[in-house]
Amino acid sequence: MKKTVIALAAMAALALPAMAADGAAVYKAKCAMCHGADGSKVNAAMGIKPLSSAEVQKQSDAQLIEIVTKGKAKMPAYGSRMSADEIKAAVSFIRTLKK
Ligand code: HEC
């Protein structure tokens, strides 16, 4: 009985992280090619500024989620290509880039 409980607890602990979107993985797969692995890539012609910059970080999560969902200028819209969870996770990852 005790072993079953421990086994179930261990399974739940393993299953949880797999269910939530992994922001770092999403960012690496969908965003890093334009924004750089650490979000520091700058491309004046495209209008890309560092995601770590105050200008980006001062925007609310809702604003950043809207940009990623609907796109902005040359930034592609991801609303139809990523789940809301994945977009939220990617924005949470952008917060970790703040200097
Ligand atoms: C094809 C290249 C490309 C890809 C891929 C890309 N972006 Fe962008 N992103 C851009 C460009 C270009 C801009 C600048 C848009 C503008 O003119 O303001 C931008 C701007 C942004 C901004 C707003 C920054 C600001 O200026 O306020 C955020 C946030 C952002 N991107 C997040 C993401 C996330 C998250 C992903 C992955 C899901 C992603 N981007 C993927 C090109 C890209």
Backbone and ligand atoms as CSV (ligand in chain L), in Angstrom:
chain,resi,resn,atom,element,x,y,z
A,1,MET,N,N,0.844,-1.213,0.000
A,1,MET,CA,C,0.000,0.000,0.000
A,1,MET,C,C,0.873,1.256,0.000
A,2,LYS,N,N,1.821,1.301,0.935
A,2,LYS,CA,C,2.684,2.478,1.025
A,2,LYS,C,C,3.486,2.655,-0.274
A,3,LYS,N,N,3.932,1.510,-0.821
A,3,LYS,CA,C,4.715,1.559,-2.062
A,3,LYS,C,C,3.892,2.121,-3.210
A,4,THR,N,N,2.599,1.729,-3.246
A,4,THR,CA,C,1.712,2.221,-4.305
A,4,THR,C,C,1.577,3.738,-4.217
A,5,VAL,N,N,1.401,4.222,-2.993
A,5,VAL,CA,C,1.242,5.665,-2.791
A,5,VAL,C,C,2.496,6.400,-3.263
A,6,ILE,N,N,3.640,5.866,-2.890
A,6,ILE,CA,C,4.905,6.500,-3.293
A,6,ILE,C,C,5.051,6.474,-4.812
A,7,ALA,N,N,4.698,5.340,-5.426
A,7,ALA,CA,C,4.811,5.219,-6.881
A,7,ALA,C,C,3.886,6.220,-7.570
A,8,LEU,N,N,2.665,6.357,-7.054
A,8,LEU,CA,C,1.712,7.305,-7.649
A,8,LEU,C,C,2.215,8.738,-7.507
A,9,ALA,N,N,2.763,9.071,-6.341
A,9,ALA,CA,C,3.269,10.419,-6.103
A,9,ALA,C,C,4.414,10.715,-7.066
A,10,ALA,N,N,5.278,9.719,-7.273
A,10,ALA,CA,C,6.411,9.908,-8.169
A,10,ALA,C,C,5.925,10.116,-9.600
A,11,MET,N,N,4.899,9.362,-9.997
A,11,MET,CA,C,4.367,9.498,-11.361
A,11,MET,C,C,3.759,10.881,-11.562
A,12,ALA,N,N,3.035,11.360,-10.546
A,12,ALA,CA,C,2.396,12.677,-10.647
A,12,ALA,C,C,3.469,13.758,-10.774
A,13,ALA,N,N,4.536,13.603,-10.001
A,13,ALA,CA,C,5.612,14.594,-10.026
A,13,ALA,C,C,6.278,14.632,-11.397
A,14,LEU,N,N,6.377,13.500,-12.039
A,14,LEU,CA,C,6.993,13.443,-13.371
A,14,LEU,C,C,6.053,13.976,-14.442
A,15,ALA,N,N,4.757,13.725,-14.276
A,15,ALA,CA,C,3.780,14.103,-15.301
A,15,ALA,C,C,3.543,15.607,-15.341
A,16,LEU,N,N,3.578,16.260,-14.178
A,16,LEU,CA,C,3.230,17.682,-14.133
A,16,LEU,C,C,4.061,18.585,-15.046
A,17,PRO,N,N,5.395,18.540,-14.946
A,17,PRO,CA,C,6.166,19.455,-15.789
A,17,PRO,C,C,5.955,19.194,-17.276
A,18,ALA,N,N,5.673,17.947,-17.640
A,18,ALA,CA,C,5.479,17.611,-19.045
A,18,ALA,C,C,4.198,18.234,-19.585
A,19,MET,N,N,3.237,18.488,-18.696
A,19,MET,CA,C,1.960,19.027,-19.147
A,19,MET,C,C,2.038,20.534,-19.404
A,20,ALA,N,N,2.749,21.261,-18.564
A,20,ALA,CA,C,2.867,22.702,-18.765
A,20,ALA,C,C,3.848,22.948,-19.907
A,21,ALA,N,N,3.542,23.928,-20.761
A,21,ALA,CA,C,4.436,24.233,-21.871
A,21,ALA,C,C,5.778,24.699,-21.317
A,22,ASP,N,N,6.846,24.232,-21.927
A,22,ASP,CA,C,8.201,24.576,-21.500
A,22,ASP,C,C,8.652,25.823,-22.266
A,23,GLY,N,N,8.632,26.957,-21.578
A,23,GLY,CA,C,8.941,28.233,-22.229
A,23,GLY,C,C,10.295,28.263,-22.903
A,24,ALA,N,N,11.309,27.698,-22.236
A,24,ALA,CA,C,12.660,27.713,-22.799
A,24,ALA,C,C,12.709,26.912,-24.095
A,25,ALA,N,N,12.025,25.759,-24.100
A,25,ALA,CA,C,12.029,24.896,-25.289
A,25,ALA,C,C,11.260,25.565,-26.431
A,26,VAL,N,N,10.104,26.170,-26.097
A,26,VAL,CA,C,9.291,26.855,-27.103
A,26,VAL,C,C,10.111,27.997,-27.717
A,27,TYR,N,N,10.749,28.771,-26.835
A,27,TYR,CA,C,11.541,29.907,-27.296
A,27,TYR,C,C,12.663,29.442,-28.232
A,28,LYS,N,N,13.350,28.367,-27.824
A,28,LYS,CA,C,14.466,27.858,-28.614
A,28,LYS,C,C,13.993,27.400,-30.000
A,29,ALA,N,N,12.840,26.755,-30.037
A,29,ALA,CA,C,12.336,26.195,-31.293
A,29,ALA,C,C,11.738,27.253,-32.215
A,30,LYS,N,N,11.045,28.254,-31.651
A,30,LYS,CA,C,10.272,29.176,-32.481
A,30,LYS,C,C,10.754,30.618,-32.496
A,31,CYS,N,N,11.572,31.015,-31.571
A,31,CYS,CA,C,11.884,32.430,-31.437
A,31,CYS,C,C,13.381,32.734,-31.578
A,32,ALA,N,N,14.227,31.776,-31.151
A,32,ALA,CA,C,15.671,32.039,-31.066
A,32,ALA,C,C,16.285,32.387,-32.417
A,33,MET,N,N,15.737,31.845,-33.523
A,33,MET,CA,C,16.358,32.113,-34.824
A,33,MET,C,C,16.308,33.593,-35.172
A,34,CYS,N,N,15.343,34.310,-34.685
A,34,CYS,CA,C,15.287,35.750,-34.959
A,34,CYS,C,C,15.788,36.583,-33.775
A,35,HIS,N,N,15.511,36.120,-32.560
A,35,HIS,CA,C,15.829,36.935,-31.384
A,35,HIS,C,C,17.124,36.537,-30.678
A,36,GLY,N,N,17.760,35.429,-31.121
A,36,GLY,CA,C,18.990,34.971,-30.483
A,36,GLY,C,C,18.680,34.099,-29.279
A,37,ALA,N,N,19.615,33.199,-28.951
A,37,ALA,CA,C,19.402,32.240,-27.861
A,37,ALA,C,C,19.085,32.953,-26.545
A,38,ASP,N,N,19.721,34.115,-26.331
A,38,ASP,CA,C,19.492,34.839,-25.084
A,38,ASP,C,C,18.675,36.116,-25.307
A,39,GLY,N,N,18.036,36.213,-26.469
A,39,GLY,CA,C,17.164,37.348,-26.752
A,39,GLY,C,C,17.890,38.651,-27.013
A,40,SER,N,N,19.196,38.576,-27.228
A,40,SER,CA,C,19.967,39.816,-27.339
A,40,SER,C,C,20.201,40.262,-28.782
A,41,LYS,N,N,19.720,39.475,-29.731
A,41,LYS,CA,C,19.984,39.786,-31.129
A,41,LYS,C,C,19.300,41.106,-31.528
A,42,VAL,N,N,20.042,41.909,-32.288
A,42,VAL,CA,C,19.518,43.184,-32.771
A,42,VAL,C,C,19.552,43.143,-34.290
A,43,ASN,N,N,18.469,43.582,-34.920
A,43,ASN,CA,C,18.451,43.666,-36.372
A,43,ASN,C,C,17.679,44.925,-36.733
A,44,ALA,N,N,18.431,45.984,-37.009
A,44,ALA,CA,C,17.816,47.289,-37.249
A,44,ALA,C,C,16.873,47.245,-38.449
A,45,ALA,N,N,17.270,46.525,-39.499
A,45,ALA,CA,C,16.447,46.469,-40.710
A,45,ALA,C,C,15.088,45.835,-40.426
A,46,MET,N,N,15.080,44.830,-39.534
A,46,MET,CA,C,13.829,44.138,-39.190
A,46,MET,C,C,13.093,44.842,-38.053
A,47,GLY,N,N,13.799,45.714,-37.309
A,47,GLY,CA,C,13.185,46.388,-36.171
A,47,GLY,C,C,13.286,45.574,-34.900
A,48,ILE,N,N,14.250,44.622,-34.860
A,48,ILE,CA,C,14.408,43.772,-33.678
A,48,ILE,C,C,15.330,44.427,-32.662
A,49,LYS,N,N,14.821,44.595,-31.465
A,49,LYS,CA,C,15.644,45.094,-30.368
A,49,LYS,C,C,15.749,44.005,-29.306
A,50,PRO,N,N,16.760,44.100,-28.420
A,50,PRO,CA,C,16.944,43.025,-27.440
A,50,PRO,C,C,15.696,42.809,-26.588
A,51,LEU,N,N,15.298,41.549,-26.436
A,51,LEU,CA,C,14.124,41.243,-25.616
A,51,LEU,C,C,14.421,41.513,-24.143
A,52,SER,N,N,15.722,41.596,-23.831
A,52,SER,CA,C,16.118,41.877,-22.448
A,52,SER,C,C,16.024,43.372,-22.123
A,53,SER,N,N,15.880,44.217,-23.168
A,53,SER,CA,C,15.915,45.672,-22.963
A,53,SER,C,C,14.727,46.182,-22.164
A,54,ALA,N,N,14.934,47.319,-21.518
A,54,ALA,CA,C,13.878,47.929,-20.708
A,54,ALA,C,C,12.647,48.228,-21.562
A,55,GLU,N,N,12.898,48.627,-22.802
A,55,GLU,CA,C,11.797,48.979,-23.706
A,55,GLU,C,C,10.819,47.814,-23.911
A,56,VAL,N,N,11.375,46.608,-23.980
A,56,VAL,CA,C,10.533,45.419,-24.138
A,56,VAL,C,C,9.980,44.990,-22.784
A,57,GLN,N,N,10.859,44.955,-21.776
A,57,GLN,CA,C,10.468,44.441,-20.459
A,57,GLN,C,C,9.443,45.313,-19.740
A,58,LYS,N,N,9.377,46.609,-20.098
A,58,LYS,CA,C,8.416,47.489,-19.411
A,58,LYS,C,C,6.973,47.185,-19.835
A,59,GLN,N,N,6.816,46.478,-20.944
A,59,GLN,CA,C,5.470,46.131,-21.397
A,59,GLN,C,C,4.900,45.010,-20.525
A,60,SER,N,N,3.574,45.021,-20.374
A,60,SER,CA,C,2.935,44.017,-19.515
A,60,SER,C,C,2.932,42.664,-20.212
A,61,ASP,N,N,2.715,41.594,-19.435
A,61,ASP,CA,C,2.604,40.256,-20.019
A,61,ASP,C,C,1.519,40.261,-21.092
A,62,ALA,N,N,0.394,40.932,-20.800
A,62,ALA,CA,C,-0.719,40.958,-21.753
A,62,ALA,C,C,-0.290,41.591,-23.075
A,63,GLN,N,N,0.495,42.664,-22.978
A,63,GLN,CA,C,0.962,43.338,-24.204
A,63,GLN,C,C,1.898,42.435,-25.004
A,64,LEU,N,N,2.832,41.765,-24.300
A,64,LEU,CA,C,3.783,40.896,-24.993
A,64,LEU,C,C,3.061,39.696,-25.602
A,65,ILE,N,N,2.093,39.157,-24.872
A,65,ILE,CA,C,1.318,38.015,-25.383
A,65,ILE,C,C,0.566,38.447,-26.652
A,66,GLU,N,N,0.046,39.676,-26.645
A,66,GLU,CA,C,-0.693,40.161,-27.816
A,66,GLU,C,C,0.222,40.294,-29.025
A,67,ILE,N,N,1.456,40.800,-28.798
A,67,ILE,CA,C,2.412,40.944,-29.903
A,67,ILE,C,C,2.728,39.573,-30.508
A,68,VAL,N,N,2.976,38.594,-29.638
A,68,VAL,CA,C,3.341,37.257,-30.129
A,68,VAL,C,C,2.140,36.595,-30.815
A,69,THR,N,N,0.957,36.828,-30.286
A,69,THR,CA,C,-0.244,36.207,-30.852
A,69,THR,C,C,-0.621,36.824,-32.193
A,70,LYS,N,N,-0.633,38.158,-32.244
A,70,LYS,CA,C,-1.120,38.845,-33.446
A,70,LYS,C,C,-0.018,39.332,-34.366
A,71,GLY,N,N,1.236,39.297,-33.885
A,71,GLY,CA,C,2.338,39.798,-34.690
A,71,GLY,C,C,2.419,41.306,-34.591
A,72,LYS,N,N,3.546,41.866,-35.076
A,72,LYS,CA,C,3.733,43.318,-35.029
A,72,LYS,C,C,4.770,43.650,-36.092
A,73,ALA,N,N,4.424,44.463,-37.053
A,73,ALA,CA,C,5.332,44.778,-38.161
A,73,ALA,C,C,5.905,43.473,-38.734
A,74,LYS,N,N,7.243,43.305,-38.689
A,74,LYS,CA,C,7.852,42.102,-39.279
A,74,LYS,C,C,7.878,40.916,-38.320
A,75,MET,N,N,7.378,41.099,-37.093
A,75,MET,CA,C,7.288,39.988,-36.136
A,75,MET,C,C,6.091,39.125,-36.532
A,76,PRO,N,N,6.328,37.834,-36.849
A,76,PRO,CA,C,5.215,36.991,-37.301
A,76,PRO,C,C,4.176,36.736,-36.203
A,77,ALA,N,N,2.925,36.550,-36.589
A,77,ALA,CA,C,1.854,36.215,-35.647
A,77,ALA,C,C,1.894,34.712,-35.369
A,78,TYR,N,N,1.843,34.352,-34.084
A,78,TYR,CA,C,1.918,32.934,-33.727
A,78,TYR,C,C,0.591,32.388,-33.219
A,79,GLY,N,N,-0.438,33.222,-33.204
A,79,GLY,CA,C,-1.740,32.817,-32.673
A,79,GLY,C,C,-2.301,31.539,-33.271
A,80,SER,N,N,-2.032,31.310,-34.566
A,80,SER,CA,C,-2.584,30.114,-35.208
A,80,SER,C,C,-1.593,28.957,-35.204
A,81,ARG,N,N,-0.373,29.212,-34.744
A,81,ARG,CA,C,0.665,28.174,-34.792
A,81,ARG,C,C,1.106,27.675,-33.427
A,82,MET,N,N,0.705,28.396,-32.370
A,82,MET,CA,C,1.063,27.988,-31.016
A,82,MET,C,C,-0.170,28.071,-30.143
A,83,SER,N,N,-0.219,27.210,-29.096
A,83,SER,CA,C,-1.339,27.283,-28.159
A,83,SER,C,C,-1.144,28.503,-27.263
A,84,ALA,N,N,-2.235,28.941,-26.643
A,84,ALA,CA,C,-2.163,30.086,-25.728
A,84,ALA,C,C,-1.170,29.785,-24.603
A,85,ASP,N,N,-1.135,28.516,-24.172
A,85,ASP,CA,C,-0.211,28.080,-23.125
A,85,ASP,C,C,1.240,28.248,-23.544
A,86,GLU,N,N,1.522,27.871,-24.799
A,86,GLU,CA,C,2.891,27.969,-25.301
A,86,GLU,C,C,3.316,29.430,-25.412
A,87,ILE,N,N,2.400,30.286,-25.861
A,87,ILE,CA,C,2.715,31.708,-25.995
A,87,ILE,C,C,2.994,32.314,-24.621
A,88,LYS,N,N,2.153,31.944,-23.649
A,88,LYS,CA,C,2.345,32.428,-22.283
A,88,LYS,C,C,3.696,31.964,-21.731
A,89,ALA,N,N,4.036,30.709,-22.016
A,89,ALA,CA,C,5.304,30.146,-21.534
A,89,ALA,C,C,6.486,30.868,-22.177
A,90,ALA,N,N,6.351,31.196,-23.479
A,90,ALA,CA,C,7.439,31.896,-24.171
A,90,ALA,C,C,7.623,33.292,-23.572
A,91,VAL,N,N,6.510,33.961,-23.250
A,91,VAL,CA,C,6.592,35.301,-22.641
A,91,VAL,C,C,7.207,35.203,-21.243
A,92,SER,N,N,6.855,34.162,-20.487
A,92,SER,CA,C,7.479,33.964,-19.169
A,92,SER,C,C,8.974,33.783,-19.324
A,93,PHE,N,N,9.372,33.074,-20.388
A,93,PHE,CA,C,10.807,32.871,-20.630
A,93,PHE,C,C,11.478,34.209,-20.939
A,94,ILE,N,N,10.800,35.070,-21.715
A,94,ILE,CA,C,11.359,36.390,-22.045
A,94,ILE,C,C,11.651,37.175,-20.762
A,95,ARG,N,N,10.798,36.989,-19.751
A,95,ARG,CA,C,11.013,37.679,-18.454
A,95,ARG,C,C,12.330,37.248,-17.813
A,96,THR,N,N,12.730,35.993,-18.046
A,96,THR,CA,C,13.973,35.507,-17.421
A,96,THR,C,C,15.199,36.122,-18.093
A,97,LEU,N,N,15.017,36.769,-19.246
A,97,LEU,CA,C,16.137,37.364,-19.980
A,97,LEU,C,C,16.465,38.762,-19.473
A,98,LYS,N,N,15.559,39.326,-18.675
A,98,LYS,CA,C,15.716,40.686,-18.163
A,98,LYS,C,C,17.067,40.851,-17.482
A,99,LYS,N,N,17.739,41.926,-17.813
A,99,LYS,CA,C,19.089,42.124,-17.249
A,99,LYS,C,C,19.006,42.848,-15.909
L,1,HEC,C1,C,11.006,35.715,-38.384
L,1,HEC,C2,C,11.663,36.333,-37.275
L,1,HEC,C3,C,10.985,36.326,-35.914
L,1,HEC,C4,C,10.614,35.232,-35.183
L,1,HEC,C5,C,10.713,33.779,-35.551
L,1,HEC,C6,C,10.117,35.769,-33.916
L,1,HEC,N1,N,10.179,37.130,-33.910
L,1,HEC,FE1,FE,9.645,38.340,-32.367
L,1,HEC,N2,N,10.062,39.971,-33.511
L,1,HEC,C7,C,10.546,39.945,-34.813
L,1,HEC,C8,C,10.631,41.299,-35.318
L,1,HEC,C9,C,11.098,41.691,-36.703
L,1,HEC,C10,C,10.193,42.152,-34.263
L,1,HEC,C11,C,10.093,43.683,-34.270
L,1,HEC,C12,C,8.705,44.114,-34.627
L,1,HEC,C13,C,8.601,45.613,-34.594
L,1,HEC,O1,O,8.866,46.232,-35.608
L,1,HEC,O2,O,8.274,46.137,-33.541
L,1,HEC,C14,C,9.849,41.288,-33.153
L,1,HEC,C15,C,9.370,41.727,-31.940
L,1,HEC,C16,C,9.045,40.936,-30.862
L,1,HEC,C17,C,8.556,41.402,-29.606
L,1,HEC,C18,C,8.260,42.852,-29.254
L,1,HEC,C19,C,9.489,43.549,-28.857
L,1,HEC,C20,C,9.215,45.021,-28.886
L,1,HEC,O3,O,9.831,45.662,-29.724
L,1,HEC,O4,O,8.428,45.492,-28.090
L,1,HEC,C21,C,8.363,40.326,-28.810
L,1,HEC,C22,C,7.855,40.309,-27.379
L,1,HEC,C23,C,8.717,39.159,-29.586
L,1,HEC,N3,N,9.134,39.567,-30.831
L,1,HEC,C24,C,8.646,37.876,-29.135
L,1,HEC,C25,C,8.816,36.754,-29.931
L,1,HEC,C26,C,8.550,35.410,-29.493
L,1,HEC,C27,C,8.065,35.007,-28.111
L,1,HEC,C28,C,8.798,34.604,-30.552
L,1,HEC,C29,C,8.623,33.102,-30.641
L,1,HEC,C30,C,7.310,32.597,-30.381
L,1,HEC,C31,C,9.246,35.447,-31.651
L,1,HEC,N4,N,9.242,36.745,-31.235
L,1,HEC,C32,C,9.632,34.977,-32.890
L,1,HEC,C33,C,10.896,38.817,-35.524
L,1,HEC,C34,C,10.695,37.512,-35.117
